[in-house]
Amino acid sequence: MSSDLKKSSSNGFEKPSISEEHQGKIDEVKKLIGPLPEKLAIFCNDACVARYLRARNWNVKKATKMLKASLKWRAEYKPEEIRWDEVAHEAETGKIYRSNYLDKHGRAVLVLRPGCQNSKSTKGQIRYLVYCMENAILNLPPDQEQIVWLIDYNGYSLSNISVKVTQETAHILQDQYPERLGLAILYDPPKFFEPFWTVVKPFLEPKTRDKVKFVYSDDPNTKKTMEDLFDKDLLESAFGGNDDSGFNIAKYAERMREDDKKMISFSTRGNSQSTAAQPTEACVPALDSLNLNSDSDASDNEKAESSPSEEINSEVVSSDKNIMVADQSDNGKVTH
């Protein structure tokens, strides 16, 4: 295990600390990236660069390539500019929302309910996911940088399965938000989820797969995971907690509109030293001309450091079709 991480295998909690050697690599990546427009310069702070380096096992060349791709994506997609009213229709059923509590390690919690899917638009679903990720990051305590995904499979059916959406989700999580996921809890997945999980795993890098935990409400061993991570009085009853208030779209909308106001100042905060000498307009052409292939080498194909979400092929697509013939009446547990 890398010396810069303290990790508990039971709850996925990581608390990074930066050594002198790693600080040198952070500085090296920032030098290779060069000057940036204001918002991207604020995004690309030392903690951010460290996450990309950890995602690539502290390989400066690979981390720089990965970060350059993210900077281009952020410049074009503008995730920090997505506002609630643009994505509110995707949120109506409570399929993804940020809980109003943190876990016991101070991590923001995103609740995902794939059985409440209300949209057929992959683009719309992903844009709402990005909004939720940005919102969760906005609400992290100063000393925390990771998020917990709490996935509720109640009401989940074969009609909710989409390899395309899963692939896009893996791409966004791993390539645009590396090392932001602290733990993903899959709560009571049905038996027919098993072949889908087999298809999904190739999309996930080993580090991401290691953060996935299956939890079953009738299993006292894995049920302890919930008690170790969450305050039961705050945790939703769907996950074994005592809060049975349910999702209220009107109240949630109020919270999100208030957070939208905070996002404006959050995405333009401080950091004048790194941006004052470089007007935004002067930096954009340089950003657009970044050669993302210049940092590649033969070792980029290593499984542990590649991006499996980019490698979907016809065999995986056909697997999506095979899943649809699974026995819907079989509600046993997933073995993994």
Backbone as numpy.savetxt, mean C-alpha at the origin, in Angstrom:
# Nx Ny Nz CAx CAy CAz Cx Cy Cz
18.59 -10.78 8.87 17.74 -9.59 8.87 18.62 -8.35 8.87
18.24 -7.33 8.10 19.02 -6.11 8.03 19.12 -5.46 9.40
20.28 -4.88 9.68 20.51 -4.28 10.99 19.68 -3.03 11.21
19.10 -2.47 10.15 18.35 -1.22 10.32 16.89 -1.47 10.67
16.50 -2.73 10.84 15.11 -3.02 11.15 14.97 -3.82 12.44
13.95 -3.45 13.20 13.55 -4.27 14.34 12.18 -4.80 13.99
12.03 -6.10 13.90 10.78 -6.67 13.39 10.28 -7.79 14.29
8.97 -7.77 14.50 8.31 -8.86 15.21 7.57 -9.71 14.20
7.87 -10.99 14.12 7.23 -11.86 13.13 5.75 -12.04 13.41
5.32 -11.75 14.63 3.92 -11.99 14.97 3.00 -10.88 14.51
3.50 -9.67 14.39 2.62 -8.57 14.03 3.13 -7.70 12.90
4.27 -8.06 12.32 4.78 -7.32 11.18 5.29 -5.94 11.50
5.44 -5.59 12.78 5.86 -4.24 13.13 7.33 -4.05 12.86
7.66 -3.00 12.13 9.04 -2.67 11.82 9.33 -1.25 12.29
10.43 -1.08 12.98 10.86 0.26 13.36 12.25 0.49 12.81
12.35 1.22 11.70 13.65 1.40 11.07 14.53 2.40 11.80
15.81 2.14 11.82 16.79 3.11 12.29 17.89 3.14 11.24
18.45 4.30 11.01 19.38 4.49 9.90 20.81 4.53 10.41
21.64 3.64 9.88 23.05 3.61 10.22 23.79 4.66 9.38
25.03 4.92 9.75 25.84 5.88 9.00 26.03 5.41 7.55
26.23 4.10 7.38 26.40 3.55 6.03 25.15 3.76 5.19
23.98 3.51 5.80 22.73 3.67 5.07 22.43 5.13 4.78
22.81 6.03 5.68 22.62 7.45 5.42 23.43 7.87 4.20
24.63 7.30 4.07 25.44 7.58 2.90 24.76 7.15 1.61
24.07 6.02 1.66 23.35 5.55 0.47 22.14 6.43 0.18
21.47 6.89 1.22 20.35 7.82 1.03 20.84 9.08 0.31
21.96 9.62 0.77 22.52 10.83 0.16 22.91 10.57 -1.29
23.42 9.37 -1.55 23.84 9.02 -2.90 22.64 8.97 -3.85
21.55 8.36 -3.40 20.34 8.30 -4.22 19.81 9.70 -4.51
19.76 10.54 -3.49 19.25 11.91 -3.68 20.12 12.69 -4.66
21.42 12.45 -4.63 22.31 13.11 -5.58 22.04 12.62 -7.00
21.79 11.32 -7.15 21.49 10.76 -8.47 20.15 11.27 -9.00
19.19 11.47 -8.12 17.88 11.98 -8.53 17.98 13.42 -9.00
18.75 14.23 -8.28 18.94 15.63 -8.66 17.81 16.52 -8.19
17.78 17.76 -8.66 16.76 18.74 -8.24 15.37 18.34 -8.73
14.37 18.68 -7.91 12.99 18.30 -8.20 12.05 19.48 -7.99
10.86 19.43 -8.61 9.83 20.41 -8.30 9.46 20.35 -6.82
8.85 21.40 -6.32 8.64 21.53 -4.88 7.93 20.34 -4.25
6.76 19.94 -4.80 6.00 18.85 -4.18 6.78 17.55 -4.19
7.49 17.27 -5.27 8.26 16.03 -5.35 9.48 16.09 -4.44
10.06 17.27 -4.29 11.20 17.41 -3.37 10.76 17.16 -1.93
9.56 17.60 -1.58 9.03 17.36 -0.24 8.76 15.87 -0.05
8.20 15.24 -1.08 7.94 13.80 -1.02 9.24 13.02 -0.86
10.28 13.46 -1.58 11.53 12.70 -1.67 12.48 13.07 -0.53
12.00 12.93 0.72 12.86 13.21 1.87 13.67 11.96 2.24
14.47 12.06 3.28 15.34 10.95 3.65 14.55 9.69 3.99
13.43 9.84 4.70 12.63 8.67 5.08 12.07 7.98 3.85
11.65 8.77 2.87 11.13 8.20 1.62 12.21 7.42 0.89
13.38 8.04 0.72 14.47 7.38 0.01 14.86 6.09 0.73
14.85 6.11 2.05 15.18 4.91 2.82 14.20 3.78 2.55
12.91 4.11 2.37 11.92 3.06 2.07 12.21 2.41 0.72
12.57 3.20 -0.26 12.89 2.64 -1.58 14.18 1.81 -1.51
15.13 2.25 -0.73 16.36 1.48 -0.56 16.08 0.16 0.15
15.25 0.17 1.18 14.91 -1.08 1.87 14.18 -2.03 0.93
13.31 -1.47 0.08 12.56 -2.30 -0.88 13.49 -2.98 -1.87
14.66 -2.40 -2.08 15.64 -2.97 -3.01 16.91 -3.40 -2.29
16.73 -3.80 -1.01 17.85 -4.35 -0.23 19.08 -3.45 -0.23
18.84 -2.14 -0.16 19.87 -1.12 -0.07 20.81 -1.10 -1.28
20.29 -1.52 -2.42 21.02 -1.41 -3.68 20.72 -0.03 -4.28
21.73 0.83 -4.31 21.54 2.23 -4.72 21.02 2.34 -6.14
21.59 1.56 -7.04 21.19 1.64 -8.46 19.73 1.24 -8.64
19.34 0.15 -8.02 17.96 -0.32 -8.18 16.95 0.58 -7.47
17.33 1.06 -6.30 16.44 1.97 -5.58 16.26 3.28 -6.34
17.32 3.77 -6.95 17.22 5.01 -7.72 16.30 4.83 -8.91
16.44 3.70 -9.60 15.57 3.41 -10.73 14.10 3.35 -10.29
13.86 2.67 -9.19 12.50 2.53 -8.67 11.92 3.89 -8.27
12.73 4.70 -7.58 12.27 6.00 -7.13 12.01 6.94 -8.30
12.86 6.90 -9.32 12.63 7.72 -10.51 11.28 7.39 -11.14
10.96 6.10 -11.22 9.68 5.70 -11.79 8.52 6.22 -10.95
8.66 6.19 -9.64 7.61 6.70 -8.76 7.45 8.21 -8.90
8.56 8.91 -9.03 8.50 10.37 -9.18 7.78 10.74 -10.48
8.05 10.01 -11.53 7.33 10.25 -12.79 5.84 9.97 -12.62
5.53 8.87 -11.95 4.12 8.52 -11.72 3.43 9.62 -10.92
4.07 10.10 -9.86 3.46 11.13 -9.03 3.30 12.45 -9.80
4.26 12.76 -10.65 4.16 13.99 -11.45 2.98 13.93 -12.41
2.69 12.72 -12.92 1.61 12.57 -13.90 0.26 12.29 -13.24
0.26 11.42 -12.24 -0.98 10.97 -11.60 -1.49 11.97 -10.56
-0.53 12.69 -9.94 -0.84 13.70 -8.92 -1.73 13.14 -7.79
-1.28 12.11 -7.12 -2.12 11.47 -6.09 -2.50 12.41 -4.95
-1.62 13.36 -4.64 -1.90 14.28 -3.52 -3.00 15.30 -3.87
-3.39 15.35 -5.14 -4.42 16.30 -5.56 -5.81 15.65 -5.69
-5.90 14.35 -5.47 -7.21 13.69 -5.51 -8.02 14.15 -4.29
-9.26 14.52 -4.53 -10.11 15.00 -3.44 -11.33 14.10 -3.28
-11.91 14.14 -2.10 -13.02 13.27 -1.72 -14.15 13.29 -2.74
-14.57 14.46 -3.16 -15.73 14.55 -4.05 -15.49 13.85 -5.39
-14.23 13.69 -5.76 -13.90 12.99 -7.00 -14.09 11.49 -6.88
-13.89 10.95 -5.69 -13.91 9.50 -5.50 -15.03 9.02 -4.58
-15.87 9.94 -4.10 -16.88 9.60 -3.10 -17.81 8.48 -3.55
-18.12 8.42 -4.85 -19.03 7.39 -5.35 -18.44 5.99 -5.18
-17.12 5.89 -5.19 -16.46 4.60 -4.99 -16.54 4.16 -3.52
-16.76 5.12 -2.62 -16.70 4.84 -1.19 -18.05 4.53 -0.57
-19.12 4.65 -1.32 -20.47 4.62 -0.75 -20.78 3.37 0.06
-20.24 2.23 -0.35 -20.55 0.96 0.33 -19.59 0.64 1.47
-18.57 1.48 1.67 -17.58 1.20 2.70 -16.60 0.13 2.30
-16.33 -0.01 1.00 -15.44 -1.08 0.55 -13.99 -0.83 0.94
-13.61 0.44 1.10 -12.31 0.80 1.68 -12.53 2.06 2.51
-12.05 2.05 3.73 -12.09 3.28 4.52 -10.99 3.24 5.57
-10.58 4.43 5.98 -9.60 4.52 7.06 -10.34 4.50 8.38
-9.97 3.57 9.24 -10.62 3.48 10.54 -10.27 4.72 11.37
-11.06 4.97 12.41 -10.80 6.13 13.26 -9.92 5.78 14.45
-9.20 4.66 14.36 -8.26 4.25 15.39 -6.96 3.79 14.75
-5.90 3.76 15.53 -4.61 3.21 15.10 -4.44 1.85 15.75
-3.53 1.04 15.21 -3.23 -0.21 15.91 -2.33 0.11 17.11
-1.97 -0.90 17.87 -1.21 -0.67 19.10 0.21 -0.19 18.85
0.64 -0.21 17.59 1.96 0.31 17.23 1.87 1.69 16.59
0.68 2.26 16.58 0.50 3.61 16.03 0.36 3.64 14.52
0.09 2.50 13.91 -0.07 2.46 12.45 -1.52 2.75 12.05
-1.69 3.52 10.98 -3.03 3.75 10.44 -3.60 2.44 9.94
-4.92 2.31 9.99 -5.59 1.07 9.59 -6.56 1.36 8.45
-6.35 0.68 7.34 -7.30 0.72 6.23 -8.13 -0.55 6.27
-9.44 -0.41 6.35 -10.34 -1.56 6.29 -10.77 -1.74 4.84
-10.60 -2.95 4.33 -11.00 -3.27 2.96 -12.06 -4.36 3.00
-13.16 -4.15 2.28 -14.24 -5.12 2.22 -14.55 -5.43 0.75
-13.79 -6.34 0.15 -13.97 -6.62 -1.28 -15.36 -7.13 -1.63
-16.09 -7.66 -0.65 -17.45 -8.10 -0.90 -18.42 -6.95 -1.09
-17.98 -5.73 -0.81 -18.82 -4.53 -0.95 -18.49 -3.75 -2.22
-17.82 -4.42 -3.17 -17.45 -3.75 -4.41 -18.68 -3.20 -5.12
-18.61 -1.94 -5.54 -19.76 -1.29 -6.18 -19.42 -0.66 -7.52
-18.26 -1.04 -8.08 -17.82 -0.42 -9.32 -17.18 -1.45 -10.23
-17.35 -1.28 -11.52 -16.70 -2.15 -12.50 -15.51 -1.46 -13.15
-15.26 -0.23 -12.75 -14.16 0.54 -13.33 -12.86 0.28 -12.58
-11.92 -0.40 -13.24 -10.62 -0.63 -12.62 -9.94 0.70 -12.32
-10.02 1.62 -13.27 -9.40 2.94 -13.10 -9.97 3.65 -11.87
-11.29 3.60 -11.72 -11.94 4.25 -10.58 -11.57 3.59 -9.26
-11.53 2.26 -9.25 -11.19 1.53 -8.03 -9.77 1.85 -7.59
-8.84 1.89 -8.54 -7.45 2.16 -8.21 -7.27 3.60 -7.75
-7.97 4.51 -8.38 -7.85 5.91 -7.98 -8.34 6.10 -6.54
-9.42 5.40 -6.18 -9.90 5.49 -4.81 -8.91 4.85 -3.83
-8.30 3.73 -4.23 -7.28 3.10 -3.39 -6.12 4.07 -3.15
-5.69 4.75 -4.20 -4.59 5.72 -4.06 -5.00 6.84 -3.11
-6.23 7.32 -3.24 -6.73 8.35 -2.34 -6.66 7.86 -0.88
-7.08 6.63 -0.66 -7.07 6.06 0.69 -5.66 5.91 1.23
-4.72 5.51 0.39 -3.33 5.39 0.82 -2.77 6.76 1.21
-3.02 7.76 0.37 -2.53 9.11 0.68 -3.16 9.63 1.96
-4.44 9.33 2.17 -5.13 9.79 3.36 -4.59 9.10 4.61
-4.31 7.81 4.50 -3.75 7.08 5.64 -2.37 7.61 6.01
-1.55 7.90 5.01 -0.22 8.46 5.25 -0.33 9.83 5.90
-1.28 10.62 5.44 -1.52 11.94 6.02 -1.79 11.86 7.52
-2.45 10.80 7.95 -2.88 10.66 9.34 -1.96 9.80 10.19
-0.78 9.47 9.69 0.18 8.72 10.49 0.82 9.61 11.56
1.09 9.06 12.74 1.85 9.81 13.75 3.24 10.14 13.22
3.90 11.15 13.76 5.22 11.57 13.25 6.26 10.46 13.25
6.19 9.53 14.19 7.22 8.50 14.29 6.83 7.18 13.61
5.78 7.21 12.80 5.31 5.99 12.16 5.15 6.22 10.66
5.46 5.19 9.85 5.35 5.35 8.40 4.66 4.17 7.71
4.09 3.26 8.52 3.46 2.09 7.91 1.97 2.02 8.20
1.30 1.22 7.38 -0.16 1.09 7.40 -0.51 -0.38 7.53
-1.61 -0.67 8.23 -2.15 -2.02 8.32 -3.38 -2.12 7.42
-3.43 -3.15 6.62 -4.64 -3.45 5.83 -5.41 -4.54 6.56
-6.66 -4.26 6.86 -7.54 -5.20 7.54 -8.65 -5.57 6.56
-8.57 -6.79 6.01 -9.44 -7.18 4.90 -10.53 -8.14 5.38
-11.77 -7.70 5.25 -12.94 -8.45 5.71 -13.58 -9.16 4.51
-13.65 -10.49 4.57 -14.20 -11.26 3.45 -15.67 -11.62 3.62
-16.35 -11.01 4.55 -17.78 -11.23 4.69 -18.50 -10.76 3.42
-19.34 -11.62 2.86 -20.08 -11.27 1.65 -19.29 -11.41 0.37
-18.06 -11.88 0.47 -17.19 -12.02 -0.70 -17.64 -13.22 -1.53
-17.74 -13.04 -2.84 -18.19 -14.12 -3.72 -17.31 -14.19 -4.96
-17.52 -15.19 -5.76 -16.74 -15.35 -6.99 -16.85 -14.15 -7.90
-17.98 -13.48 -7.86 -18.18 -12.32 -8.74 -17.27 -11.15 -8.35
-16.71 -11.19 -7.15 -15.82 -10.12 -6.71 -14.37 -10.34 -7.14
-14.07 -11.51 -7.67 -12.70 -11.83 -8.04 -12.31 -11.13 -9.32
-11.17 -10.44 -9.31 -10.63 -9.79 -10.50 -9.10 -9.83 -10.45
-8.51 -10.61 -11.34 -7.05 -10.66 -11.41 -6.50 -9.31 -11.83
-7.19 -8.63 -12.74 -6.72 -7.34 -13.24 -6.63 -6.32 -12.12
-7.69 -6.21 -11.31 -7.68 -5.25 -10.21 -6.61 -5.63 -9.18
-6.47 -6.92 -8.91 -5.46 -7.37 -7.94 -4.06 -7.05 -8.44
-3.82 -7.26 -9.72 -2.51 -6.94 -10.29 -2.22 -5.45 -10.17
-3.21 -4.62 -10.49 -3.02 -3.18 -10.39 -2.80 -2.74 -8.94
-3.54 -3.39 -8.03 -3.37 -3.07 -6.62 -1.96 -3.41 -6.15
-1.46 -4.58 -6.54 -0.10 -4.98 -6.18 0.93 -4.01 -6.76
0.69 -3.58 -7.99 1.60 -2.63 -8.63 1.65 -1.32 -7.86
0.50 -0.79 -7.51 0.44 0.48 -6.77 1.12 0.34 -5.41
0.77 -0.71 -4.69 1.29 -0.90 -3.34 2.81 -1.07 -3.34
3.32 -1.91 -4.22 4.73 -2.27 -4.20 5.62 -1.25 -4.91
5.13 -0.70 -6.01 5.98 0.18 -6.81 5.85 1.65 -6.43
4.67 2.07 -5.97 4.46 3.48 -5.64 4.46 3.75 -4.14
4.21 2.72 -3.34 4.21 2.89 -1.88 5.06 1.80 -1.22
6.31 1.63 -1.64 7.14 0.55 -1.06 7.35 0.75 0.43
7.30 -0.34 1.15 7.55 -0.36 2.59 6.52 0.45 3.38
5.41 0.78 2.77 4.32 1.44 3.51 3.41 0.40 4.18
3.31 -0.77 3.60 2.48 -1.81 4.20 3.24 -2.47 5.34
2.64 -2.40 6.54 3.25 -3.09 7.67 2.72 -4.49 7.82
1.42 -4.67 7.55 0.78 -5.97 7.72 -0.55 -5.96 6.96
-0.86 -7.07 6.31 -2.17 -7.26 5.67 -2.83 -8.46 6.31
-3.95 -8.23 6.97 -4.68 -9.31 7.64 -5.87 -9.71 6.78
-5.87 -10.96 6.33 -6.99 -11.50 5.56 -7.89 -12.24 6.53
-9.04 -11.66 6.82 -9.91 -12.15 7.88 -11.04 -13.01 7.32
-11.01 -14.29 7.66 -12.03 -15.26 7.24 -12.22 -15.35 5.72
-11.13 -15.54 4.95 -11.32 -15.74 3.51 -11.99 -17.09 3.25
-12.90 -17.17 2.28 -13.60 -18.43 2.00 -12.71 -19.44 1.29
-13.16 -20.66 1.24 -12.38 -21.74 0.63 -12.05 -21.46 -0.83
-12.99 -20.88 -1.57 -12.73 -20.67 -3.00 -11.68 -19.57 -3.24
-11.25 -18.91 -2.16 -10.18 -17.92 -2.30 -8.83 -18.59 -2.54
-8.73 -19.88 -2.18 -7.45 -20.59 -2.27 -6.84 -20.57 -3.67
-7.57 -20.98 -4.73 -6.95 -20.93 -6.06 -6.63 -19.50 -6.50
-7.44 -18.54 -6.07 -7.15 -17.14 -6.39 -5.86 -16.69 -5.72
-5.64 -17.08 -4.47 -4.41 -16.75 -3.77 -3.21 -17.33 -4.50
-3.36 -18.52 -5.06 -2.29 -19.14 -5.84 -1.93 -18.28 -7.04
-2.94 -17.67 -7.65 -2.72 -16.79 -8.80 -2.10 -15.46 -8.36
-2.54 -14.97 -7.22 -2.11 -13.65 -6.74 -0.65 -13.65 -6.30
-0.19 -14.73 -5.69 1.15 -14.75 -5.10 2.27 -14.36 -6.06
2.23 -14.77 -7.34 3.31 -14.33 -8.24 3.37 -12.83 -8.44
2.26 -12.10 -8.18 2.29 -10.65 -8.31 3.07 -10.00 -7.16
3.22 -10.71 -6.06 3.75 -10.12 -4.85 5.23 -10.43 -4.66
5.97 -9.41 -4.31 7.37 -9.62 -3.97 7.45 -10.38 -2.64
8.53 -11.11 -2.42 8.65 -11.88 -1.17 8.42 -11.05 0.08
8.92 -9.82 0.10 8.74 -8.97 1.28 7.27 -8.68 1.53
6.51 -8.51 0.45 5.08 -8.23 0.59 4.34 -9.49 1.04
4.67 -10.63 0.43 4.02 -11.89 0.81 4.22 -12.18 2.29
5.40 -11.86 2.81 5.68 -12.13 4.21 4.83 -11.30 5.16
4.22 -10.25 4.65 3.40 -9.37 5.48 1.92 -9.76 5.46
1.58 -10.79 4.71 0.19 -11.25 4.62 -0.06 -12.30 5.69
-1.12 -12.10 6.48 -1.45 -13.03 7.55 -2.92 -13.44 7.43
-3.17 -14.74 7.41 -4.53 -15.26 7.37 -5.04 -15.43 8.80
-6.21 -14.89 9.08 -6.79 -14.96 10.43 -8.22 -15.48 10.31
-8.55 -16.45 11.17 -9.89 -17.04 11.16 -10.55 -16.84 12.52
-11.79 -16.43 12.50 -12.50 -16.08 13.73 -12.66 -17.26 14.68
-12.63 -18.50 14.16 -12.81 -19.67 15.02 -11.50 -20.34 15.39
-10.38 -19.69 15.10 -9.06 -20.25 15.42 -8.44 -19.43 16.55
-8.36 -19.98 17.76 -7.84 -19.21 18.89 -6.38 -18.79 18.73
-5.62 -19.54 17.97 -4.20 -19.20 17.79 -4.02 -17.94 16.94
-4.68 -17.91 15.78 -4.54 -16.74 14.93 -5.43 -15.59 15.40
-6.46 -15.92 16.14 -7.34 -14.88 16.70 -6.57 -13.98 17.65
-5.56 -14.53 18.29 -4.74 -13.75 19.22 -4.05 -12.59 18.50
-3.84 -12.75 17.21 -3.24 -11.67 16.42 -4.03 -10.38 16.57
-5.36 -10.50 16.52 -6.22 -9.33 16.62 -6.10 -8.68 17.99
-6.04 -9.51 19.03 -5.94 -8.98 20.39 -4.59 -8.31 20.64
-3.55 -8.83 20.00 -2.22 -8.24 20.16 -2.10 -6.91 19.43
-2.86 -6.76 18.35 -2.71 -5.59 17.49 -3.68 -4.46 17.78
-4.89 -4.80 18.23 -5.94 -3.79 18.30 -6.60 -3.72 19.67
-7.10 -2.53 20.00 -7.94 -2.33 21.16 -9.33 -2.85 20.81
-9.80 -3.87 21.50 -11.06 -4.51 21.14 -12.26 -3.57 21.26
-12.16 -2.58 22.11 -13.26 -1.64 22.24 -13.39 -0.73 21.02
-12.30 -0.57 20.28 -12.31 0.26 19.08 -12.50 -0.57 17.81
-12.08 -1.82 17.86 -12.13 -2.69 16.69 -13.56 -3.05 16.31
-13.85 -3.05 15.00 -15.18 -3.39 14.50 -15.57 -4.81 14.90
-16.86 -5.00 15.13 -17.36 -6.32 15.53 -17.12 -7.36 14.45
-17.02 -6.94 13.19 -16.75 -7.87 12.10 -15.40 -8.56 12.26
-14.51 -7.94 13.02 -13.17 -8.51 13.25 -13.01 -9.01 14.68
-14.13 -9.21 15.38 -14.07 -9.72 16.73 -13.98 -8.65 17.80
-14.15 -7.38 17.40 -14.10 -6.29 18.36 -15.46 -5.96 18.94
-15.51 -4.88 19.70 -16.75 -4.50 20.39 -17.49 -3.34 19.74
-16.93 -2.78 18.68 -17.58 -1.64 18.01 -18.54 -2.16 16.94
-19.83 -1.98 17.16 -20.82 -2.44 16.19 -21.55 -1.26 15.54
-20.91 -0.09 15.52 -21.56 1.10 14.96 -21.70 1.05 13.45
-20.82 0.32 12.77 -20.91 0.19 11.32 -20.38 1.40 10.58
-20.28 1.27 9.26 -19.77 2.34 8.41 -20.88 3.32 8.08
-20.62 4.60 8.28 -21.58 5.66 8.00 -20.98 6.59 6.96
-21.49 6.55 5.74 -20.90 7.31 4.64 -20.95 8.82 4.89
-22.04 9.30 5.51 -22.17 10.75 5.75 -21.09 11.24 6.71
-20.91 10.50 7.82 -19.88 10.89 8.78 -18.48 10.75 8.20
-18.30 9.70 7.40 -16.98 9.48 6.80 -16.65 10.59 5.81
-17.65 11.03 5.06 -17.45 12.11 4.10 -16.99 13.39 4.81
-17.56 13.65 5.96 -17.14 14.83 6.74 -15.67 14.73 7.12
-15.27 13.55 7.59 -13.87 13.35 7.96 -12.94 13.56 6.78
-13.32 13.01 5.64 -12.47 13.09 4.46 -12.36 14.52 3.92
-13.44 15.27 3.97 -13.38 16.66 3.50 -12.48 17.50 4.40
-12.49 17.21 5.70 -11.57 17.90 6.60 -10.13 17.50 6.31
-9.93 16.22 6.02 -8.58 15.76 5.68 -8.09 16.36 4.37
-8.99 16.57 3.43 -8.61 17.20 2.16 -8.00 18.58 2.39
-8.54 19.29 3.36 -8.00 20.61 3.69 -6.59 20.48 4.24
-6.37 19.45 5.07 -5.05 19.22 5.65 -4.05 18.79 4.58
-4.53 18.05 3.57 -3.64 17.54 2.52 -2.96 18.67 1.76
-3.64 19.79 1.58 -3.08 20.91 0.85 -1.81 21.40 1.52
-1.87 21.58 2.83 -0.68 22.06 3.55 0.35 20.95 3.71
-0.12 19.69 3.84 0.78 18.56 4.01 1.68 18.37 2.78
1.12 18.54 1.59 1.87 18.29 0.36 2.74 19.46 -0.06
2.66 20.60 0.66 3.50 21.75 0.34 4.26 22.24 1.57
4.41 21.36 2.55 4.99 21.78 3.82 6.50 21.98 3.71
7.01 22.98 4.39 8.45 23.17 4.65 9.38 22.87 3.51
10.57 22.44 3.85 11.59 21.96 2.92 12.04 23.02 1.92
12.04 24.28 2.34 12.42 25.35 1.43 13.86 25.24 0.99
14.72 24.66 1.84 16.14 24.56 1.50 16.37 23.76 0.24
15.59 22.68 0.04 15.84 21.81 -1.10 15.13 22.27 -2.35
14.24 23.27 -2.22 13.45 23.66 -3.39 13.62 25.11 -3.80
14.16 25.96 -2.92 14.18 27.39 -3.20 14.97 27.72 -4.45
16.06 27.00 -4.69 16.92 27.33 -5.83 16.41 26.77 -7.14
15.35 25.96 -7.11 14.90 25.27 -8.32 13.40 25.51 -8.53
13.02 26.49 -9.33 11.61 26.70 -9.62 11.01 25.45 -10.25
9.72 25.21 -9.98 9.04 24.02 -10.48 9.18 23.88 -11.99
8.99 24.99 -12.71 8.99 24.91 -14.16 10.34 24.45 -14.71
11.42 24.84 -14.04 12.74 24.48 -14.52 13.04 23.01 -14.30
12.37 22.39 -13.30 12.66 21.00 -12.96 11.85 20.00 -13.76
10.68 20.40 -14.24 9.79 19.44 -14.89 10.40 18.81 -16.13
11.04 19.58 -17.05 11.63 18.93 -18.22 12.66 17.88 -17.84
13.48 18.18 -16.82 14.49 17.21 -16.40 13.83 15.94 -15.88
12.72 16.09 -15.16 12.00 14.94 -14.64 11.42 14.11 -15.77
10.84 14.77 -16.77 10.24 14.07 -17.88 11.26 13.31 -18.70
12.51 13.76 -18.68 13.53 13.13 -19.52 14.32 12.07 -18.78
13.94 11.74 -17.55 14.65 10.70 -16.81 14.66 9.40 -17.59
15.81 8.79 -17.72 15.93 7.51 -18.41 15.83 6.38 -17.39
14.66 5.77 -17.33 14.44 4.76 -16.31 15.19 3.48 -16.59
15.70 3.31 -17.80 16.41 2.07 -18.13 17.91 2.19 -17.90
18.38 3.41 -17.62 19.82 3.60 -17.52 20.43 2.92 -16.31
19.60 2.64 -15.31 20.13 2.05 -14.10 19.93 0.54 -14.04
19.42 -0.06 -15.11 19.14 -1.48 -15.07 20.40 -2.29 -15.31
20.41 -3.50 -14.77 21.49 -4.42 -15.06 20.95 -5.83 -15.00
21.80 -6.80 -15.26 21.32 -8.18 -15.36 20.66 -8.64 -14.09
21.14 -8.14 -12.95 20.60 -8.62 -11.69 19.22 -8.08 -11.41
18.70 -7.14 -12.23 17.34 -6.65 -12.03 16.32 -7.75 -12.19
16.71 -8.85 -12.79 15.78 -9.95 -13.02 15.69 -10.90 -11.85
16.47 -10.64 -10.80 16.40 -11.51 -9.63 15.01 -11.43 -9.02
14.46 -12.56 -8.68 13.08 -12.61 -8.19 12.87 -11.76 -6.96
13.81 -11.77 -6.03 13.63 -11.06 -4.77 13.61 -9.56 -4.96
14.14 -9.05 -6.11 14.24 -7.62 -6.26 13.54 -7.13 -7.52
12.83 -7.98 -8.20 12.08 -7.56 -9.38 10.70 -7.13 -8.95
9.88 -6.72 -9.93 8.51 -6.31 -9.63 7.57 -7.30 -10.27
7.16 -8.34 -9.54 6.34 -9.40 -10.12 5.02 -8.89 -10.66
4.55 -7.73 -10.18 3.27 -7.23 -10.66 3.31 -6.85 -12.12
4.52 -6.76 -12.70 4.64 -6.42 -14.12 4.69 -7.66 -15.00
4.61 -8.86 -14.41 4.91 -10.06 -15.16 3.70 -10.95 -15.44
2.51 -10.40 -15.43 1.32 -11.20 -15.72 1.38 -11.69 -17.16
0.97 -12.94 -17.39 0.99 -13.48 -18.73 -0.31 -14.22 -19.00
-0.38 -14.85 -20.17 -1.64 -15.48 -20.57 -2.02 -16.62 -19.66
-1.02 -17.29 -19.06 -1.34 -18.38 -18.15 -2.05 -17.87 -16.92
-1.63 -16.72 -16.40 -2.27 -16.15 -15.23 -3.68 -15.70 -15.57
-3.85 -15.10 -16.74 -5.18 -14.66 -17.16 -6.12 -15.85 -17.26
-5.63 -16.97 -17.80 -6.47 -18.14 -17.91 -6.80 -18.70 -16.54
-5.89 -18.50 -15.57 -6.18 -18.95 -14.22 -7.35 -18.21 -13.63
-7.51 -16.93 -14.01 -8.65 -16.15 -13.54 -9.95 -16.81 -13.98
-9.95 -17.35 -15.20 -11.15 -18.01 -15.70 -11.40 -19.31 -14.95
-10.31 -20.02 -14.65 -10.46 -21.30 -13.95 -11.04 -21.11 -12.56
-10.71 -19.98 -11.92 -11.22 -19.72 -10.58 -12.73 -19.68 -10.59
-13.31 -19.20 -11.67 -14.74 -18.98 -11.71 -15.55 -20.27 -11.68
-14.89 -21.40 -11.87 -15.63 -22.66 -11.82 -15.48 -23.33 -10.45
-14.87 -22.62 -9.50 -14.72 -23.19 -8.16 -16.08 -23.40 -7.53
-16.12 -24.31 -6.57 -17.37 -24.64 -5.91 -17.76 -23.54 -4.94
-18.81 -22.79 -5.25 -19.22 -21.67 -4.42 -19.78 -22.14 -3.08
-20.18 -23.35 -2.99 -20.77 -23.83 -1.73 -19.74 -24.25 -0.72
-18.46 -24.31 -1.12 -17.40 -24.76 -0.22 -16.86 -23.57 0.54
-17.21 -23.43 1.81 -16.81 -22.27 2.57 -15.74 -22.59 3.61
-14.95 -23.62 3.38 -13.88 -23.94 4.31 -12.77 -22.92 4.24
-11.66 -23.20 4.95 -10.56 -22.25 5.06 -9.56 -22.42 3.93
-8.82 -21.35 3.72 -7.73 -21.39 2.76 -6.51 -22.01 3.42
-5.92 -22.92 2.71 -4.63 -23.45 3.20 -3.54 -22.71 2.45
-2.48 -22.40 3.11 -1.45 -21.59 2.49 -0.11 -21.88 3.13
